[in-house]
Amino acid sequence: MIIPVTAQVTWGVRGGLAYSSLVQKIDNNYQSGARFGFSVAGLTQIPLYKRLSLQPEVAFVHQGGNYLSNIPDEDGTGRVYPKTKCNYYSILIPVNLVYTFQFTDVYFSVMAGPAVDIVFGQSGEADLKTFDLGVNLGLQVEYSNFFFSVSALCGTLDRRTSKHDGESSLYQNNVTFSLGYYFRR
């Protein structure tokens, strides 16, 4: 007997608060400039084997941050570190492998996977690359189709479009706290 895969797929939605930062290393110290934004998403859970499932998601995220630039001063004798602030919208597409276990009628999930971040609608002085690949990690607690999740995205590509001599790489990080609902029967 063949059971259609679509009968096993679960759809859901979530919304929440996103804390994003742009991280760089200056003089052997990590510096980050952060801001709060929001995230709304649609997701699906595709069972793979027993407690293991695949959870792709498409999220609309408002994120950004600030960072320091390393620019030679006018007379060429030193450096100036102006702060650049930016905020923008992006489409974030994580594809997580999820392991779920049950305790009474509460479901706990641990998830990890790659993510693609496509930036648009930049504002501020920043000139950042519009594409990033990242690693997404998260935890989720579900009760009666409602869930709370915490996920962290660590960008892996340098976001600067151009660098002055001595400037460090710049990476986007994001932590999202969400409430959501699964449309289960």
Buried (B, 14 or more C-beta within 10 A) or exposed (E): EEEEEEEEEBEBBBBBEBBBBBBBEBEEEEBBBBBEBBBBBBBBBBBEEEEEBBBBBEBBBBBBBBBBBBBEEEEEEEBEEEEBBBBBBBBBBBEBBBBBEEEEEEBEBBBBBBBBBEBEEBEBEBEBBEEBEBBBBBEBBBEEEEBBBBBBBBBEBBBBEEEEEEBBEBBBBBBBEBEBBBEEE
